[in-house]
């Protein structure tokens, strides 16, 4: 027998289905998902999980198992360290009309199906963690700091950093190196003071 919570969820979904197609004339919209902590996963485990399994629907107590998205980067994704996106064509709006089981309702989007990593646009991803205080730097931040005209982040800054930086080299090489002017940033790091690891394989 269904409990009242499941009945309410189904009724909410029915309301959304009634409105399917209402936003089908917006063209392609970019929808952002801020990857949050999942259980007891560490940062590298979280990256590995999303890299290997993609985004998986999760029940957060509101709509059943879905993946939440927002079209507003400033409100939803700006402060995240791990943010991915999909470019969603609203012409196929509706749970039954697209491969993700995606419904877009004009601000939020909800996907009912797993979205593989290779279908995601990586907006930013954790690249460096300072092990003494747990501070994480995203690819977006690292690119910005390396390119800073007055106080750029350099390999020497990391080599001489008392906070014991750990860098995800394969993530860095994929999501930072192509966007900076250093020929090979990682090669200038001292492995005696900066822990350098690969986590994607």
C-alpha positions as a LaTeX table, in Angstrom:
\begin{tabular}{lrrr}
\hline
Residue & $x$ (\AA) & $y$ (\AA) & $z$ (\AA) \\
\hline
Unk1 & 0.00 & 0.00 & 0.00 \\
Unk2 & 1.31 & 3.43 & $-0.94$ \\
Unk3 & 2.05 & 5.85 & 1.83 \\
Unk4 & 0.80 & 9.43 & 1.71 \\
Unk5 & 4.24 & 10.80 & 0.77 \\
Unk6 & 4.41 & 8.69 & $-2.41$ \\
Unk7 & 0.84 & 9.65 & $-3.34$ \\
Unk8 & 1.70 & 13.36 & $-2.98$ \\
Unk9 & 4.82 & 12.93 & $-5.15$ \\
Unk10 & 2.83 & 11.23 & $-7.88$ \\
Unk11 & 0.22 & 13.99 & $-7.83$ \\
Unk12 & 2.97 & 16.65 & $-8.10$ \\
Unk13 & 4.44 & 14.83 & $-11.09$ \\
Unk14 & 0.99 & 14.71 & $-12.71$ \\
Unk15 & 0.73 & 18.48 & $-12.34$ \\
Unk16 & 4.04 & 18.89 & $-14.14$ \\
Unk17 & 2.99 & 16.49 & $-16.89$ \\
Unk18 & $-0.18$ & 18.54 & $-17.47$ \\
Unk19 & 2.05 & 21.56 & $-18.11$ \\
Unk20 & 4.48 & 19.74 & $-20.41$ \\
Unk21 & 5.20 & 21.74 & $-23.52$ \\
Unk22 & 4.40 & 25.10 & $-21.93$ \\
Unk23 & 8.10 & 26.03 & $-22.12$ \\
Unk24 & 8.76 & 24.21 & $-25.38$ \\
Unk25 & 9.35 & 27.42 & $-27.34$ \\
Unk26 & 12.42 & 28.67 & $-25.47$ \\
Unk27 & 14.89 & 26.93 & $-27.80$ \\
Unk28 & 18.03 & 25.49 & $-26.23$ \\
Unk29 & 18.60 & 26.43 & $-22.59$ \\
Unk30 & 21.69 & 25.69 & $-20.52$ \\
Unk31 & 20.74 & 23.94 & $-17.29$ \\
Unk32 & 23.22 & 23.75 & $-14.41$ \\
Unk33 & 23.67 & 21.05 & $-11.79$ \\
Unk34 & 25.83 & 21.64 & $-8.72$ \\
Unk35 & 27.34 & 18.32 & $-7.70$ \\
Unk36 & 27.08 & 18.03 & $-3.94$ \\
Unk37 & 28.54 & 15.60 & $-1.47$ \\
Unk38 & 27.13 & 12.11 & $-1.67$ \\
Unk39 & 27.29 & 10.13 & 1.56 \\
Unk40 & 30.81 & 9.76 & 2.83 \\
Unk41 & 32.56 & 10.27 & $-0.51$ \\
Unk42 & 35.76 & 12.31 & $-0.47$ \\
Unk43 & 36.31 & 14.93 & $-3.19$ \\
Unk44 & 38.32 & 12.58 & $-5.44$ \\
Unk45 & 35.80 & 9.76 & $-4.89$ \\
Unk46 & 32.99 & 12.13 & $-5.84$ \\
Unk47 & 34.77 & 13.16 & $-9.04$ \\
Unk48 & 35.46 & 9.50 & $-9.88$ \\
Unk49 & 31.85 & 8.58 & $-9.21$ \\
Unk50 & 30.45 & 11.25 & $-11.54$ \\
Unk51 & 33.16 & 10.56 & $-14.15$ \\
Unk52 & 32.38 & 6.83 & $-14.14$ \\
Unk53 & 28.62 & 6.80 & $-13.48$ \\
Unk54 & 27.41 & 10.20 & $-14.63$ \\
Unk55 & 24.63 & 11.97 & $-12.76$ \\
Unk56 & 22.25 & 9.57 & $-11.07$ \\
Unk57 & 18.73 & 10.51 & $-9.94$ \\
Unk58 & 18.48 & 10.88 & $-6.18$ \\
Unk59 & 15.54 & 11.27 & $-3.83$ \\
Unk60 & 16.01 & 14.39 & $-1.72$ \\
Unk61 & 12.55 & 14.12 & $-0.23$ \\
Unk62 & 10.72 & 16.45 & $-2.58$ \\
Unk63 & 10.03 & 14.88 & $-5.98$ \\
Unk64 & 11.29 & 11.34 & $-5.75$ \\
Unk65 & 14.36 & 10.24 & $-7.68$ \\
Unk66 & 15.36 & 13.09 & $-9.99$ \\
Unk67 & 18.43 & 15.15 & $-10.90$ \\
Unk68 & 17.83 & 18.84 & $-10.18$ \\
Unk69 & 18.90 & 21.57 & $-12.60$ \\
Unk70 & 18.52 & 25.34 & $-12.78$ \\
Unk71 & 18.87 & 27.75 & $-15.67$ \\
Unk72 & 20.22 & 30.41 & $-13.29$ \\
Unk73 & 23.98 & 30.10 & $-12.86$ \\
Unk74 & 24.25 & 32.99 & $-10.40$ \\
Unk75 & 21.70 & 31.63 & $-7.95$ \\
Unk76 & 22.41 & 27.94 & $-8.23$ \\
Unk77 & 25.91 & 27.21 & $-9.45$ \\
Unk78 & 28.19 & 30.21 & $-8.92$ \\
Unk79 & 29.32 & 29.17 & $-5.44$ \\
Unk80 & 29.74 & 25.47 & $-6.22$ \\
Unk81 & 33.11 & 23.81 & $-6.70$ \\
Unk82 & 31.84 & 21.07 & $-9.03$ \\
Unk83 & 29.28 & 22.24 & $-11.58$ \\
Unk84 & 28.14 & 20.53 & $-14.75$ \\
Unk85 & 25.49 & 21.46 & $-17.29$ \\
Unk86 & 23.40 & 20.19 & $-20.17$ \\
Unk87 & 22.18 & 22.17 & $-23.13$ \\
Unk88 & 18.54 & 21.16 & $-23.23$ \\
Unk89 & 16.34 & 21.63 & $-26.28$ \\
Unk90 & 12.96 & 22.70 & $-24.95$ \\
Unk91 & 11.32 & 21.41 & $-28.13$ \\
Unk92 & 11.53 & 17.96 & $-26.51$ \\
Unk93 & 10.34 & 19.13 & $-23.10$ \\
Unk94 & 8.55 & 16.52 & $-20.99$ \\
Unk95 & 9.46 & 13.38 & $-19.08$ \\
Unk96 & 8.54 & 11.09 & $-21.99$ \\
Unk97 & 10.01 & 13.17 & $-24.82$ \\
Unk98 & 13.79 & 13.06 & $-24.38$ \\
Unk99 & 16.59 & 10.69 & $-23.43$ \\
Unk100 & 17.13 & 12.21 & $-19.97$ \\
Unk101 & 13.47 & 12.08 & $-18.93$ \\
Unk102 & 13.85 & 15.83 & $-18.48$ \\
Unk103 & 11.12 & 18.30 & $-17.65$ \\
Unk104 & 11.94 & 22.01 & $-17.80$ \\
Unk105 & 9.46 & 24.35 & $-16.17$ \\
Unk106 & 10.93 & 27.74 & $-16.95$ \\
Unk107 & 13.56 & 27.92 & $-14.22$ \\
Unk108 & 14.20 & 24.46 & $-12.80$ \\
Unk109 & 14.67 & 21.23 & $-14.66$ \\
Unk110 & 14.25 & 17.68 & $-13.39$ \\
Unk111 & 15.79 & 14.64 & $-15.07$ \\
Unk112 & 14.49 & 11.18 & $-14.22$ \\
Unk113 & 17.19 & 9.22 & $-16.07$ \\
Unk114 & 20.93 & 8.88 & $-15.48$ \\
Unk115 & 22.99 & 11.30 & $-17.58$ \\
Unk116 & 26.40 & 9.87 & $-18.61$ \\
Unk117 & 29.47 & 12.00 & $-17.95$ \\
Unk118 & 30.26 & 12.37 & $-21.66$ \\
Unk119 & 26.89 & 14.07 & $-22.14$ \\
Unk120 & 27.70 & 16.71 & $-19.51$ \\
Unk121 & 29.41 & 20.06 & $-19.97$ \\
Unk122 & 31.95 & 20.56 & $-17.19$ \\
Unk123 & 31.64 & 24.16 & $-16.01$ \\
Unk124 & 34.09 & 23.74 & $-13.12$ \\
Unk125 & 35.57 & 20.83 & $-11.25$ \\
Unk126 & 37.77 & 20.47 & $-8.13$ \\
Unk127 & 41.46 & 20.59 & $-9.07$ \\
Unk128 & 43.48 & 21.42 & $-5.93$ \\
Unk129 & 42.81 & 20.67 & $-2.29$ \\
Unk130 & 44.89 & 22.13 & 0.53 \\
Unk131 & 45.13 & 19.19 & 2.88 \\
Unk132 & 45.93 & 21.23 & 6.02 \\
Unk133 & 42.63 & 23.11 & 5.95 \\
Unk134 & 40.50 & 21.22 & 3.40 \\
Unk135 & 40.06 & 24.23 & 1.08 \\
Unk136 & 39.19 & 23.19 & $-2.47$ \\
Unk137 & 40.00 & 25.19 & $-5.59$ \\
Unk138 & 37.95 & 24.60 & $-8.72$ \\
Unk139 & 39.27 & 24.68 & $-12.27$ \\
Unk140 & 37.56 & 28.05 & $-12.72$ \\
Unk141 & 39.39 & 29.53 & $-9.72$ \\
Unk142 & 42.75 & 28.06 & $-10.68$ \\
Unk143 & 42.50 & 29.44 & $-14.23$ \\
Unk144 & 41.57 & 32.84 & $-12.83$ \\
Unk145 & 44.41 & 32.89 & $-10.28$ \\
Unk146 & 47.05 & 31.64 & $-12.71$ \\
Unk147 & 46.03 & 34.35 & $-15.19$ \\
Unk148 & 45.89 & 37.13 & $-12.59$ \\
Unk149 & 47.95 & 40.02 & $-13.95$ \\
Unk150 & 49.30 & 41.33 & $-10.65$ \\
Unk151 & 49.46 & 38.29 & $-8.37$ \\
Unk152 & 49.39 & 35.14 & $-10.51$ \\
Unk153 & 49.37 & 31.67 & $-8.96$ \\
Unk154 & 52.65 & 30.02 & $-9.93$ \\
Unk155 & 54.15 & 26.56 & $-9.42$ \\
Unk156 & 56.50 & 28.13 & $-6.84$ \\
Unk157 & 53.49 & 29.33 & $-4.84$ \\
Unk158 & 52.32 & 25.73 & $-4.54$ \\
Unk159 & 55.83 & 24.32 & $-4.03$ \\
Unk160 & 56.35 & 26.62 & $-1.04$ \\
Unk161 & 52.85 & 26.42 & 0.41 \\
Unk162 & 52.57 & 25.37 & 4.05 \\
Unk163 & 48.95 & 24.19 & 3.53 \\
Unk164 & 50.21 & 21.06 & 1.73 \\
Unk165 & 48.49 & 21.27 & $-1.65$ \\
Unk166 & 47.32 & 18.15 & $-3.42$ \\
Unk167 & 46.67 & 18.50 & $-7.14$ \\
Unk168 & 44.60 & 16.19 & $-9.32$ \\
Unk169 & 47.01 & 16.16 & $-12.28$ \\
Unk170 & 44.77 & 14.48 & $-14.85$ \\
Unk171 & 41.86 & 16.77 & $-13.99$ \\
Unk172 & 44.19 & 19.80 & $-14.14$ \\
Unk173 & 45.62 & 18.75 & $-17.51$ \\
Unk174 & 42.13 & 18.33 & $-18.98$ \\
Unk175 & 40.26 & 21.29 & $-17.49$ \\
Unk176 & 42.96 & 23.90 & $-16.70$ \\
Unk177 & 46.12 & 23.40 & $-18.78$ \\
Unk178 & 44.47 & 24.21 & $-22.17$ \\
Unk179 & 43.30 & 27.58 & $-20.79$ \\
Unk180 & 46.54 & 28.92 & $-19.31$ \\
Unk181 & 49.76 & 30.27 & $-20.80$ \\
Unk182 & 52.15 & 28.06 & $-18.82$ \\
Unk183 & 53.57 & 25.40 & $-21.20$ \\
Unk184 & 53.33 & 22.59 & $-18.62$ \\
Unk185 & 52.35 & 23.73 & $-15.14$ \\
Unk186 & 52.42 & 20.28 & $-13.54$ \\
Unk187 & 56.04 & 19.60 & $-14.57$ \\
Unk188 & 57.16 & 22.62 & $-12.56$ \\
Unk189 & 55.66 & 21.29 & $-9.33$ \\
Unk190 & 57.94 & 19.73 & $-6.73$ \\
Unk191 & 56.55 & 16.27 & $-5.85$ \\
Unk192 & 58.32 & 16.52 & $-2.49$ \\
Unk193 & 56.07 & 19.38 & $-1.39$ \\
Unk194 & 53.01 & 19.07 & $-3.67$ \\
Unk195 & 51.17 & 15.78 & $-3.74$ \\
Unk196 & 50.38 & 14.99 & $-7.37$ \\
Unk197 & 47.79 & 12.30 & $-8.10$ \\
Unk198 & 45.66 & 11.08 & $-10.99$ \\
Unk199 & 42.06 & 10.23 & $-10.15$ \\
Unk200 & 40.09 & 9.78 & $-13.37$ \\
Unk201 & 41.17 & 6.18 & $-14.10$ \\
\hline
\end{tabular}
